Amino acid sequence: MHAAVAEQREPTFADFDEAASLRAALRLFLRHSETITRRNGLSPRHYELLLMIKAAPEEHSTVSELVELLQLTQSTVTELVQRAEDGGLLRRRQAEHDGRVVHLSLTPEAEKRLSGAVAQLGPERARLVALLHKTPEGVEA
């Protein structure tokens, strides 16, 4: 048996309660997120894609960077990027320093949709962040 597993204690009721509360909060956040992103004209995956690009340094990213951030396969991200580009949400631009590198950035339409979704998700995000900052005893960390 692995040493880390051998040293684990049996979970208490409080551990199960904390795990269940966290899962419930995550599911609620994801459900609200999906509803709000769709209301703003984005699929949940496109919302995540655009959010990662917007939050990236200089507000652009590459497919390889997005593969890592989104934890999706290269082919899935490539297809997602292509659909977003076809939908008028992304622009591609070759990097000045290396023509093999393609930077992805948001179009004004994507900026508008993403901003709407992020603003509307603010209260839900704040609730989830507050929950994540609490210790198992419910005291602020």
Contacts in CASP RR format, 6 or more apart in sequence:
PFRMAT RR
TARGET T0000
AUTHOR 0000-0000-0000
METHOD contacts of the structure
MODEL  1
MHAAVAEQREPTFADFDEAASLRAALRLFLRHSETITRRNGLSPRHYELL
LMIKAAPEEHSTVSELVELLQLTQSTVTELVQRAEDGGLLRRRQAEHDGR
VVHLSLTPEAEKRLSGAVAQLGPERARLVALLHKTPEGVEA
11 19 0 8 1.000
14 136 0 8 1.000
15 136 0 8 1.000
18 136 0 8 1.000
21 131 0 8 1.000
22 131 0 8 1.000
22 132 0 8 1.000
25 127 0 8 1.000
25 128 0 8 1.000
25 131 0 8 1.000
26 128 0 8 1.000
28 124 0 8 1.000
29 124 0 8 1.000
29 125 0 8 1.000
29 127 0 8 1.000
29 128 0 8 1.000
30 44 0 8 1.000
32 121 0 8 1.000
32 124 0 8 1.000
33 44 0 8 1.000
33 47 0 8 1.000
33 121 0 8 1.000
33 124 0 8 1.000
34 44 0 8 1.000
36 117 0 8 1.000
36 120 0 8 1.000
36 121 0 8 1.000
36 124 0 8 1.000
37 43 0 8 1.000
37 44 0 8 1.000
37 46 0 8 1.000
37 47 0 8 1.000
37 117 0 8 1.000
38 44 0 8 1.000
39 117 0 8 1.000
39 120 0 8 1.000
40 47 0 8 1.000
40 113 0 8 1.000
40 114 0 8 1.000
40 116 0 8 1.000
40 117 0 8 1.000
40 120 0 8 1.000
41 113 0 8 1.000
42 50 0 8 1.000
42 89 0 8 1.000
42 113 0 8 1.000
42 114 0 8 1.000
42 117 0 8 1.000
45 80 0 8 1.000
46 80 0 8 1.000
46 83 0 8 1.000
46 84 0 8 1.000
46 89 0 8 1.000
47 114 0 8 1.000
47 117 0 8 1.000
48 70 0 8 1.000
49 66 0 8 1.000
49 70 0 8 1.000
49 77 0 8 1.000
49 80 0 8 1.000
49 81 0 8 1.000
49 84 0 8 1.000
50 84 0 8 1.000
50 89 0 8 1.000
50 90 0 8 1.000
50 106 0 8 1.000
50 110 0 8 1.000
50 113 0 8 1.000
50 114 0 8 1.000
51 114 0 8 1.000
51 118 0 8 1.000
52 61 0 8 1.000
52 65 0 8 1.000
52 66 0 8 1.000
52 69 0 8 1.000
52 70 0 8 1.000
53 59 0 8 1.000
53 60 0 8 1.000
53 61 0 8 1.000
53 66 0 8 1.000
53 90 0 8 1.000
53 104 0 8 1.000
53 105 0 8 1.000
53 106 0 8 1.000
54 106 0 8 1.000
54 111 0 8 1.000
54 114 0 8 1.000
56 65 0 8 1.000
59 105 0 8 1.000
59 106 0 8 1.000
60 93 0 8 1.000
60 103 0 8 1.000
60 104 0 8 1.000
60 105 0 8 1.000
61 69 0 8 1.000
61 103 0 8 1.000
61 104 0 8 1.000
62 101 0 8 1.000
62 102 0 8 1.000
62 103 0 8 1.000
62 104 0 8 1.000
63 74 0 8 1.000
63 77 0 8 1.000
63 78 0 8 1.000
63 81 0 8 1.000
63 102 0 8 1.000
63 104 0 8 1.000
64 74 0 8 1.000
66 72 0 8 1.000
66 77 0 8 1.000
66 81 0 8 1.000
66 104 0 8 1.000
67 73 0 8 1.000
67 74 0 8 1.000
67 77 0 8 1.000
70 77 0 8 1.000
72 80 0 8 1.000
81 90 0 8 1.000
81 104 0 8 1.000
84 90 0 8 1.000
84 110 0 8 1.000
85 91 0 8 1.000
85 92 0 8 1.000
88 107 0 8 1.000
88 109 0 8 1.000
88 110 0 8 1.000
89 106 0 8 1.000
89 107 0 8 1.000
89 109 0 8 1.000
89 110 0 8 1.000
89 113 0 8 1.000
90 104 0 8 1.000
90 105 0 8 1.000
90 106 0 8 1.000
90 107 0 8 1.000
90 110 0 8 1.000
91 104 0 8 1.000
91 105 0 8 1.000
91 106 0 8 1.000
91 107 0 8 1.000
92 102 0 8 1.000
92 103 0 8 1.000
92 104 0 8 1.000
93 102 0 8 1.000
93 103 0 8 1.000
93 105 0 8 1.000
94 101 0 8 1.000
94 102 0 8 1.000
94 103 0 8 1.000
95 101 0 8 1.000
95 102 0 8 1.000
95 103 0 8 1.000
106 114 0 8 1.000
133 140 0 8 1.000
133 141 0 8 1.000
134 140 0 8 1.000
134 141 0 8 1.000
135 141 0 8 1.000
END
